[in-house]
C-alpha cells in the first residue's frame, strides 16, 4: 500500500538519494574502501548542487556508507528515502542483483503513486551509469521505462560509465561534463518538487523492485568464472632489502606500476577488466587458492607473479609444484624495469622464475609484461586463453552404469544380401 503523503513544508529531506550496489573488497579485513570512488562521485555531485542552489549542506544528498547485506536499515536511511526529491540509481552489472537496491527503488517508487502527475513522476528517477552493462536490454521492468543513456552526459559516458571516466586522467574533461550535467538535471527536477514526502517505510515489509528478473534466464548469473591468484609478498614477507613502496598488507594490494599515477592495486584493474568482458572474477593469494590450484583446476585460472616472490624458496617450491601440473594456470609476470632494484636484479630473477615456472611443451608459457598499459591491453586476451586452455583439457565425466552396445546397420527384408 502506498505511504501517506506529507507536506513538503513540514519535512526537509535531501535533494537526491544515491542508490548503489556495495562493491566487495579484495580482502574482507584490510585494504582501501572499495566504494571510495562511489563516495567521490557523491561528493562531487553534492558540491555542484550546493554551489548552484541555496540548500544547506545537510540537504544536498544522501549516500549510505554503512549498510551491509542482511542488516536492518537505520532510521536515517528510511527517512532519506521518504523525503528525498530525486532518486539516483547507479547502474552497474551488480546493481540489479542487489536486493537492498531493489528495496530502495521500491521505497521511492511507492511515493510516485501518491501524485496524480503521472506524466512527470518518472522523471524523479534519474539513473546514472557507473559501469557498462553487459546487456542493457536485460533490465527489470521498472527500469525499462526509463532512459539512462542521456546524450547530455557526453559522448564517452555510454562507453565508460562514471567509473571509467573517473579512473582515467585523459578523460577528466569527459567526467566533468557528465557530472555537471547530472547535477544540473538533479537540480532541475528537484525544483519541480514532483514527489510528495511520505512516512518512512519498514524495510522488512518491502520486496525488491527487481524481482521480475528472477523468472528470466539471467545473463549475470551465468557469467563464466575466472580465478586470479596474486603471487607477491606482503609487507611482512618482503625479500631482504626490497623497498616496500609497491606492496601492501596482502598480496592483492601489490601495485608494481606506481609511476602510472594511479595508486591502485593491480588486482583492482583485473577486476575491472573482468567485469567489462563478462567474467565473474575471484581474486586471492597463492595461500588462499593453493587447494584449488593443486587439486585440479575447477575454473579457468591466471597467476600474476611478482618476480620478487620467487626469491622466497618456499614460494618458489609452491609455484614449481603448481606450474608442473599437466593442467596449470596461465602465468603472467609483470616487470617494472623502471624500478631500479628490479632492473639490477633482472637476470637473477629471470633464472629463478624459469626454475619456478618451467617451460613445457603443450602448456601455456608465462606472459611477460612491462607496463600497466600492456597489462590492461593483454589481460582480456589472457583471460580468453585461460578459458580455452581450461575447457580444452577439462576432464570428461562419463555417465555411470554399463555401456550400451554400439548401434549397427542391419539387413532389411528387402535387402538382396549384398
BELBELDA-V273400 format. One record per residue. N is the residue number from 1. D_FIRST is the distance of its C-alpha to the first C-alpha in Angstrom with 2 decimals. Layout:
N & D_FIRST
N & D_FIRST
This chain:
1 & 0.00
2 & 3.85
3 & 6.49
4 & 9.16
5 & 12.12
6 & 15.42
7 & 18.90
8 & 20.60
9 & 23.78
10 & 22.52
11 & 21.39
12 & 23.45
13 & 22.00
14 & 23.72
15 & 24.70
16 & 23.53
17 & 21.90
18 & 24.00
19 & 22.26
20 & 24.99
21 & 25.95
22 & 28.30
23 & 31.77
24 & 33.74
25 & 37.15
26 & 40.45
27 & 41.18
28 & 38.65
29 & 40.92
30 & 42.75
31 & 42.92
32 & 41.23
33 & 37.51
34 & 36.36
35 & 33.55
36 & 36.03
37 & 36.07
38 & 32.34
39 & 32.97
40 & 35.79
41 & 33.63
42 & 31.16
43 & 34.10
44 & 35.69
45 & 32.56
46 & 32.16
47 & 35.87
48 & 35.75
49 & 32.71
50 & 34.55
51 & 37.78
52 & 36.40
53 & 34.15
54 & 34.57
55 & 31.75
56 & 32.59
57 & 32.85
58 & 29.89
59 & 27.64
60 & 28.89
61 & 26.58
62 & 24.91
63 & 25.85
64 & 25.21
65 & 28.61
66 & 28.12
67 & 25.22
68 & 26.57
69 & 24.98
70 & 23.49
71 & 23.55
72 & 20.78
73 & 19.59
74 & 21.55
75 & 20.10
76 & 21.75
77 & 19.88
78 & 16.38
79 & 17.69
80 & 19.13
81 & 16.00
82 & 14.29
83 & 17.44
84 & 19.34
85 & 20.31
86 & 20.95
87 & 19.81
88 & 22.88
89 & 22.53
90 & 26.08
91 & 26.78
92 & 29.18
93 & 29.94
94 & 28.23
95 & 25.09
96 & 23.22
97 & 24.42
98 & 22.69
99 & 19.59
100 & 19.30
101 & 19.49
102 & 16.87
103 & 14.40
104 & 15.60
105 & 14.98
106 & 11.35
107 & 10.92
108 & 12.75
109 & 11.43
110 & 7.87
111 & 10.18
112 & 11.99
113 & 9.61
114 & 10.31
115 & 13.96
116 & 15.96
117 & 18.53
118 & 17.50
119 & 21.08
120 & 21.15
121 & 17.76
122 & 18.63
123 & 21.79
124 & 19.99
125 & 19.99
126 & 23.69
127 & 24.75
128 & 28.05
129 & 30.30
130 & 31.58
131 & 33.64
132 & 34.45
133 & 32.20
134 & 34.25
135 & 32.59
136 & 30.38
137 & 29.52
138 & 27.78
139 & 24.52
140 & 21.00
141 & 19.47
142 & 17.31
143 & 20.66
144 & 22.81
145 & 21.71
146 & 23.04
147 & 26.76
148 & 27.79
149 & 31.57
150 & 32.25
151 & 35.91
152 & 36.13
153 & 35.81
154 & 39.30
155 & 41.12
156 & 40.96
157 & 37.24
158 & 36.28
159 & 39.10
160 & 38.63
161 & 35.21
162 & 35.18
163 & 36.52
164 & 39.49
165 & 40.28
166 & 40.19
167 & 42.43
168 & 45.28
169 & 47.56
170 & 48.66
171 & 45.14
172 & 44.70
173 & 44.94
174 & 42.30
175 & 39.94
176 & 40.58
177 & 39.96
178 & 36.61
179 & 35.34
180 & 36.40
181 & 34.76
182 & 31.42
183 & 31.69
184 & 32.60
185 & 29.77
186 & 27.38
187 & 29.19
188 & 29.14
189 & 25.40
190 & 24.72
191 & 27.05
192 & 25.01
193 & 22.04
194 & 19.58
195 & 16.31
196 & 15.39
197 & 15.09
198 & 12.12
199 & 12.06
200 & 12.91
201 & 10.54
202 & 12.07
203 & 13.82
204 & 14.10
205 & 10.46
206 & 10.33
207 & 12.07
208 & 14.59
209 & 14.28
210 & 17.85
211 & 17.57
212 & 19.03
213 & 22.22
214 & 22.83
215 & 23.92
216 & 26.29
217 & 29.77
218 & 29.09
219 & 32.09
220 & 31.20
221 & 31.58
222 & 34.88
223 & 36.52
224 & 40.04
225 & 40.87
226 & 43.56
227 & 45.12
228 & 46.73
229 & 49.11
230 & 50.37
231 & 53.96
232 & 54.88
233 & 56.02
234 & 53.81
235 & 55.27
236 & 56.63
237 & 58.62
238 & 60.08
239 & 63.58
240 & 66.34
241 & 66.62
242 & 63.54
243 & 61.66
244 & 58.12
245 & 56.55
246 & 54.80
247 & 53.54
248 & 50.71
249 & 49.67
250 & 48.91
251 & 50.43
252 & 47.15
253 & 47.76
254 & 51.09
255 & 51.51
256 & 54.90
257 & 54.71
258 & 54.00
259 & 56.11
260 & 53.38
261 & 51.74
262 & 48.48
263 & 48.36
264 & 46.18
265 & 47.02
266 & 48.24
267 & 45.60
268 & 42.81
269 & 44.42
270 & 44.58
271 & 40.86
272 & 40.13
273 & 42.57
274 & 41.26
275 & 37.72
276 & 39.04
277 & 41.05
278 & 38.44
279 & 39.68
280 & 37.81
281 & 40.25
282 & 41.10
283 & 43.29
284 & 45.49
285 & 48.98
286 & 51.99
287 & 51.72
288 & 48.07
289 & 48.67
290 & 52.13
291 & 51.24
292 & 49.42
293 & 52.35
294 & 55.12
295 & 53.71
296 & 53.23
297 & 50.72
298 & 47.30
299 & 46.09
300 & 47.83
301 & 49.10
302 & 50.61
303 & 52.71
304 & 52.94
305 & 56.17
306 & 57.51
307 & 61.31
308 & 61.79
309 & 59.91
310 & 62.90
311 & 65.17
312 & 63.75
313 & 65.76
314 & 62.87
315 & 60.43
316 & 63.16
317 & 63.75
318 & 60.07
319 & 59.84
320 & 63.06
321 & 61.64
322 & 58.34
323 & 60.07
324 & 62.86
325 & 60.59
326 & 60.76
327 & 57.04
328 & 56.50
329 & 53.86
330 & 54.66
331 & 56.15
332 & 55.76
333 & 58.03
334 & 57.15
335 & 60.34
336 & 60.34
337 & 64.02
338 & 63.46
339 & 63.13
340 & 66.76
341 & 66.54
342 & 65.15
343 & 67.72
344 & 70.57
345 & 69.45
346 & 68.49
347 & 71.48
348 & 71.07
349 & 67.30
350 & 67.74
351 & 70.26
352 & 67.93
353 & 65.05
354 & 67.28
355 & 68.07
356 & 64.42
357 & 63.12
358 & 66.09
359 & 66.35
360 & 66.52
361 & 67.09
362 & 64.03
363 & 61.60
364 & 59.56
365 & 61.48
366 & 60.07
367 & 58.80
368 & 60.22
369 & 58.37
370 & 59.59
371 & 56.80
372 & 53.07
373 & 53.14
374 & 54.85
375 & 52.31
376 & 49.41
377 & 51.39
378 & 52.58
379 & 49.76
380 & 47.79
381 & 51.06
382 & 51.68
383 & 48.24
384 & 49.07
385 & 52.52
386 & 51.17
387 & 48.80
388 & 51.67
389 & 54.01
390 & 51.58
391 & 50.83
392 & 54.48
393 & 55.59
394 & 52.67
395 & 54.01
396 & 53.87
397 & 52.33
398 & 54.17
399 & 52.73
400 & 54.08
401 & 56.51
402 & 59.86
403 & 60.55
404 & 60.98
405 & 64.08
406 & 64.18
407 & 64.04
408 & 67.46
409 & 68.77
410 & 70.92
411 & 73.53
412 & 72.64
413 & 74.87
414 & 75.75
415 & 76.76
416 & 80.42
417 & 80.48
418 & 80.74
